[in-house]
């Protein structure tokens, strides 16, 4: 096994081979500088595990960007958040070249060719480094805080540059496959969503020509169709109220809102499920409804799990399918959100299931829909499993490559992906 030398970031900075920069001060970049479109800004909320979290991106004008030009990002930059999830980072790829560094961020930029930036990004994803970052940044504070001094103390492994590039190429090949699978999932999700809208929202279903429309509480609908409350098409089982003593490192994952959004991760709490009633056990393909916080419907694709409170398991009533219930709920979320309560943590009451209505086609029409959509949902589950397997393989390989446990010189030459 080869053991790589290490170099502290402070040495790279002092020799001009790296640069650290804090985001613009609040007096330089004010709330009034943000606009609806323009140059995207990477803020703390957008920092993932090596990648951009595109939700809630903010934008500035070209004039503001040029005024603060020293904070313009380049391909190969690494951006950290100064507060909160300090163990995370964004590796800036070619698609984000020219974006902007937010006020609550720190930027690491390499010069001189001693460090391959993508190699460093993968090192920052190792569990050992992430634990080190959390230990350095916490110090008993309620919210972990990162500064340039902590980043300067990072010890980067320093194999020869060709080895760094080969390691980065091997690992990025996994990420390319994962990204390809994610694109396929988005296409399939959009196919199913459009089919539902065409048939049950716009009423452009097979044979719709000449079908008479009649008035209903939801406007005009085809004659013979019905309007029903969501309480009539499914039963809604609230998740189990797990106590701290019931949370552990082994068993089935406990599915909370966090897992619905990010999937099962290393710190997801678990329970054997032996003493948890069966109605709280969930499987691939189950429909889940987050009635608190984000208020959304999800098709579960994360394997066997246990449902936590604040989530409904949606159990279709007789003659209704999971596919129809899922897309009906998904399409009606704006109406549920309009009924939500709470200033900071929005939620709905169970009575909202009686208040929000949906259009219900005759059973034969719903069956035709299920025949088309349920295979799409099965494909989504299959591809999600592929992503999980790729991530597990990459995460097992990652520390072994970076520590020198695997001799990359003996491996086939990879092709570095386009960054």
N, C-alpha and C positions, 0 to 999 in steps of 0.2 A: 504493500500500500504506500502510495506517495503522500507525503505530508507537505502541503504548500506553505510557503512563508506568508506572513501577513504584513500589511502596511496600514498604519492609522491614517484616517482621512486628514487629520491635521498636518501630517507630513506632505500629503499630496497638495493641500492648500498652500502651505508655506513655499513649496517648490514651484507653484504655478501650474500644477497638473490637475488641479480641481478648484472649484469656486463654490462658495456658499453664499446664498443671498436670501434675506428675509423679504417677504412681500411688502408692497407699499403701505405706508402708514395710513391710518384712517383719515387723517387730514389731507392726504394726497388723493385717496380714492373714496369718495363719499357715496352714500346711498343714491343720491340724485344723479350720479354718473352712470348708473345702470339703465339700460334701455331694452326694448323688446327683442332686438336682433342686432347682430354685429359680431365683434370678436368674442368668442367664448372665454369665460373666466373659470379657472379651476379653483374652487374653494374647498374647504374641509369636507363638506357634504358630498363632493364629487370624487373623493379619494377612496379607491378600492384596494384590492390585493394585487397591486401591480398594474391595475387598469383603471380606466375612467368609469365612474358611475354617472351616466348621463342625465339622470333624473334631476330636475330643478337647476339646470345650468343657467347661469346669468351671463349677460352680455354687456360690452361697453362699445362705444363708438371708436372709429379709427383715430379720431382726434385725441381721445383719452388714451388710447393705446400708444400713440406716437409721443404724447406728452410724458408718458412713463415707460419709455422704450426699453429701459434696462430690465424690465420685468417681463418682456416678451419671451415666451418659451421656444426652445428649439428641440428638434428631434434628438432623442438621447438624454434629455434632461430627466431628473428624478425629483418629484415633488412630494413633500411630506406635509401633513397637517400639524399645526402647532398645538392644537388642543384636541382632547378626545382620543380617537383611534390612532395614536401616535405610531403604532407598529405597522400601519398601512402606508402605502405609497402609490404614486402613479408613475409609470414609465411612459414618457412622452414619445409617441410614435410619429411617423411621417404625416399621418392624417391630422395630428394635433399641432404640427409645426406652425408657429405664429400665434398660438393661443396665448392666454395671459395668466400670470401667476397672481392668485388672490392674496388679499391682505393677511389672511390667517394661515399662510403657507410658507414653507421653506423650500428653497431650490438647491439641488446639488448638480453641478455641471462638471464634467470631466474634460480635461485638455491633455494633449501631448501623447495620446496613444498608449499609455501604460495600463489603463483599465478600460476594458470593453464595457460600456454602460449597461448593455443588456445582461451581461454576466453579473454585474453588481446588483441589478434589479432582482435577479433570481436569488442571489445570496440574501437579499433583504426579505425574501419570502420563507426562508428556513425557520422552523420553529425555534431553534436555539437563538437566532438573532432576534426574533420577535419577542421572546421572553426577556432577552437582555434589554431591549428597548423599553419594555414595560417596567422593568426593575429600575432603569435609569430615570424614567420620566414620572414615576408615581410619587414616591417619597411621602406617602400618607395623604396626598392631596385628594380632594373629591373628584377632580378631573385631571388626568395625566396631561403634562405639559412638556413640550419639546422646544429646545433651543439649539443654536449653532454649536455651543460648547459640547452638548451631548453628541451631535452628529460628528464632530471632530474626533471624538474618542472611539468611533467605530473602527474595528480592526477588519479590514477587507482581506480575504485570501488573495494571494498574488501568484497564481501559476503563470507560465509564459503566455503571452498574448494569443498565440495560435490555439493554445489549450482553452483559454477563456472563450474564444470564439466558437470552438468546437462544442464546448459544453452548452453555450447559449444556443447554438444551432440545434442540438439534440432536444433541449427542453422546449424551444420555441416550436419545434415540429409537433409536439403534443398540443401546444396552445393553438396552433393553426388548425389542427383537427377539431379541437373543442370549439373554436370560433365557427368553423364550417358547420358543425352540428347545431350550434345556436342559431345560425342563419336559417337552416332547414326548419328548425322549430318555429321561428317567426313566420316563415312562409306558410307552414301548415296551420298555425294558429289563425293567420289572416284568412286562409281558405275557409276554415270552418266558420269563422266569425261573419264573413261576407255571405256565406250560404244562409246562415240564420237570418241575417238582415234582409236578404233578397226575398226569402220566403215569408217570414213572419213579421217584418217591419214594413217593407215596401210592397208586400203581397204580390211579388212577381214569381210565384211558384209555378210548377208545371201545370198547364191547363188553366191558368188564371184568366185567360182572355174571355171576356164576356161574362165573367162571374159578377153578380150584382153585389154592391156594397151597401151596408146598412149602418145606421148610427149605433154607437156604443159609448160607454163612459170614457173610452180612450179614443174617441173619434170614429171615423168610418172603418169598418172591418168587413171581410167577405161574409156574405150570408151563410149561416150555418156554423160560423165560428163563435167562440165565446170569450168573455172576459172574466178572469178569475183572480182572486188574491193569491199571493204566493203561499199563504198558509194552506191553500186547497190543493196545491200540486206536490207538496212534500212535507215531511216532518223534519224538525230542526232540533238536533241534540246538542246542547251546550257541552263544551269540553269539561274534563275532570279537573277539580280544584286541587292540584298537586301541592303538598306541603313540602317545605325545605327538606325534611327528613326522608322524603320519598324520591329525592333527586340524587342520582349517582352517576358513576362513569360507565356502567355496564347495563346491557339490556337494550330495549327498543328506544329509539329517540323520542323525546317528548316534543311534539310539534306546537310551536308558538308562532306568533306573527313573524318573528325573526326568521324562522325556518321556512315559512311560506315565501318570504322574499329572497332569502340568500341560500336556501337549501340546508341540508344537514352539514354541520361543521364540527371541528374537533371539540369545541367547548359546549356543544349541544347536550343538555342534561338527559339522562336516560333512566329507565326503570324496567325491570324484568316484565312487568305487566301481569304477573301471576295473580295479584290481588286487585287488579283494575277491571271493572265490569266490561264485558265484551262490546257494549255500545260505544265505548271510548277508543276502541282499536280501529285504526284506519289502514287502508290498503291503496295500492296504485289504482287510479281511476276514480277514487272517491271525490265528491264535490264538497269543498269547504268554503265557508262563508265567514269572513272576518267582520264581526259586527261591532268591533271597537277599533279605534285608531284609524287605520287606513280604509276601512269599509270597502271590501272588494270580494269577488268570488274567485276561487282557485280550483283548478283541476290538479289533485295531488299526484305527484309522480316521484316521490322520494322513498318508496318502499314501505314496509310495515312500520307503523308508528303508533303513538298514543297521543290523543288530542287533548290539548290544554284548554283551560277556560278562556273565554273571550272569543272562541271560535265555535261556529256551528258545523256539525256534520250534517249534510243535506241528504236525507233519505227519501227518494222519490216515492210518491203515492202510487197506488196501482194504476197501470196503463201509462205512466210517465217514466221517461228514461233519465239517466244521469246526464246524457248529452243535452237533452232539451232543457232540463232544470238548470244546468250550468250556463248555457248561453242565454236563457231567459233572465237569470239573475245578473249575469255580466252586463247585459244590455240595459238593465233597469237600475244600475248602481247610481246614476245621477238622481233618480227619484228617492232612493234610500238615503243618499247623502243630504238631500234637501230636508229630510225629517230628523237628521242627527241632532244630538244634544251635546252640551259640554263646550266650555270655552277653549280648553287646551287639548283634551283627549276626547275626540268625537266618538259617539256611540249611538246606537239605535235601541229603542225598546222593542221587545218581542211583538208588541202591538203593530209595529210597522209592517210586519208580514201580512197583517190583515188589511192594511191601508194601501199598500202598493199593489197595483194590478198588472196583469200581463195578458196578452192575447194568446188564446189557446185554439189551435187548429183541430179539426177532427182527427181521431186516432189514426186512420189510414195515412193521412198526410204526415203526421208525426213519425210514423213508422218509416215512411220513405226517407224522411230526414235522418233518422237514426241509422239506416242502412248506409248512408253516405258519410255521416260524421263520425260514428263510432270507430270505424277503421282508422280515421285520421287521429283520433285520440289514442288509439293503440300505437300508432307510429310515434306519436309524441312521447309516450311512455318508453318505448324501445330506444329512441334517440337519447332521452334523458338518462337511461341506464348506461348508454355508451359514453356519455359525458362523464358520469360518475366514475366509470372504470378508467377512463383516460386520466382524470384528475388524480385518482388513487395511484395509478402507475407513475405519473409525473411526480407526485409528492413523495413517493417512495424512492424514486431515482434522484430527486433533487439534492438531498443532503449527502448522498453517496458520491455523486459527481463532484460536488463542491468541496468535499473533504478529501478527495483523492482516493477514496476507497475503491472506485472503479477507474481503471486505466483507460482514459478516453482515446489514447493513441492506438489502442488495439481495436477500437470500434470503427465501423464504416464511416467514411467522411459524410457528414450531414450537409444539407444545403441550408444556409442561413435564410430565414424568411425575410420578406420585405418588411422593414420596421415602419 
